[in-house]
């Protein structure tokens, strides 16, 4: 009897492992950024992702994004004009410049931007205080010229959002990090991954 169990045990362990893996995929896979649209700096990239409104209805967002530049940030726009950035020792601040071409009825609130190096280290562009200077939080719409809300509410901005415009996002990284690519996304699993230069 015990020898039969020894024969069955390896099969049972394999089945248990497969079941655990499928559960892991079921719970985590939808929240991972795995549905990539790729492109290169300077090239317009057409994006299409989906989102669900408060009523549970599915919608699609379509826009074109161009990675204009990624460069060390020396200043940021403050309340009274440009403020000089002096990152603390061991850190750097990178400005990610994006151009967006999008219809006026497309909601763009809550976007995320990050910078990755060629080893996969990632730094989110979330803003915050750097060396006593407030770095802006990431927004994919011009200040004061936002588009509609996800509930269909009209724009809150002072003027209509233009059809084409540029925005900057700022990522704080280790001083040794060299950006290789930029990610832009709203809802997982869809993500745009844009390589710098000719990579």
N, C-alpha and C positions, 0 to 999 in steps of 0.2 A: 504493500500500500504506500509506504513512504517513498519508494523508488519511483512510483508513478507520479507522485507529486513533484519530485525532482525533475522529471521530464517535462511536466506541464509548466513549471515555474518560469523558465525563460520566456515562453510564449506569453504568459500572463504579464510579465514585466514589460515586454515590448508593447503589448496592447494598452497597458496602463500609461506608458510613456506617450503613445500616439494620442490617446484620449486627452491627456494633459496638454499636449501641444496644440490640439485643435481648440481646446477651451481657451488657451492663451491667445491664439489667433483670433478667436471670436470676440474676446473682451478687449484686446489691445490693438489689433490690426486696423479697425476703422478710425482710431485716433492717431495713427501714424501718418507721416507725410510721405506716402509711397506712390501716389499718382502724379508723376513729375512731367512738367512741360519744360523743356530745356531750350536754352538760347545762349547767345554771346553778347558781350558788351557792344553797344552801338547798333544792334540789330533789333527791330521791332518784333516782339513775340506776342502772338495772339493767345489769350487765356480764356478758358471757360471752366467755371466751377459751379457747384450747386450749393444752395442754402435753403433752410426750412424756416418759414415764418412762425409767428406765435400760434397760428391756427393749425400748424402741422402741414401746410401746403409747401410743396417743393418748387423752388425757383432756380433760374440759372443766371449767373453773372458773366457777362462777356466784356472784355476790354483788351487793349493792346498796351504792353509795357515795354519800355526800352531802358536798359541799364546805361545811363549816361556816363557815370564816373564813380570811382571809389578812391578817395584820397584822404590823407591825414587832415583832420579838422583843426584849423588854427583859430577860428572864431565861430561863434554862434550868434544868432540874432536874439538880443535881449529886449527888455521893455523900452530902453532908451537908445537902441541901436546895436551895432556889433560889439560883442564882448570877447576879449582875448581868452583863449583856452590854454591853460598850462597844466596838462595832466600830471598827476603825481608820479614819482619815480616808479618805473616798472609797468606803467600803463600807457595806452595810446587811445585816441579817439579817432574813429574813421567816419567820414561823411559819405553816405551812399546817396547818390543823386539818381532819381528815377523820373522818367517822363511817362505820363499816362494819357491815353486817348480812350475816352469812354463816353457813352451816352448819358444824357442828363437824368434819365430815370433809373440808373443803376446805383444801388446803395453800396458805399465803400467804407463804411465805418468799421473799426475793429480790425484793421489789417496788421500783419506782422511782418517784420523784416529782420533778417539775420545775416551775419557774415561768417563764412567758413574758410579755413585754410586747406591746404592740400592733404592734410592728415585727418581731416574731418572734425577738427575742433571748431565749435560753433559759439558765437557770441550774439545774443539777441540785441536788437536796437530798441531800447526801452526808455532812454533818457535818464534823467536823474542829475544829482549834483556831482560835478567833477572839478576838483581843485577850487571849490567855492563858486563855481559858475554853474547855473542851471542849464543843462542840456535838454532841448525839447523832446517830449515824448513823440513816438512815431504816429504820423497821420498820413493817410494817402489822399488827402484832399487839401486844397489851399485854405489857409486860415481865413475864416469869415466867409467862405464861399463853398459851403458843403452841399452835398446832394441830398436825396431823400433818405428817410429812415427806413429800417427794415419792416416797420409796420405800415409803410406806405405814406407816412406823414410827409408833408412838404418840407423842402429845405429850410434849415434854420439860419442860413448864411445871409449876409448883407446884400449879396448879389448872386446871380446864378453861377453855378460851377461851370467853368469853361470846358469846352470839349477836349482841349489838349492843354496840358500844363506840366510843370515839374515840381517835385517835392524832394526834401532831404530827410534822411533818417540817420541817426547817429548811434554807432556801436562802440562801447568801451571794451577794449581787449587788453591782453597782455602786450607789453611793448614788443615782444619777440614775434607776435603773430603777423603773418603776411597774408592778406586776403587773397583767396583763389576764386571764390564764387559767392553769389548773393542769393538768398532765398526770399521769396515774397509769397504770402498766403493769407487766406481768410479762414476757411474751414478745412480741417483735415478730411480726406486724405490728399486733396488737391494742392499742389505747390509749384511755383515757377522757380527753376534753378538756373541762374544766369552766370556764365563764366566770364571772368575778366579777360580783357585783351583777346588774343587769337586762340585761347585754349579751348 
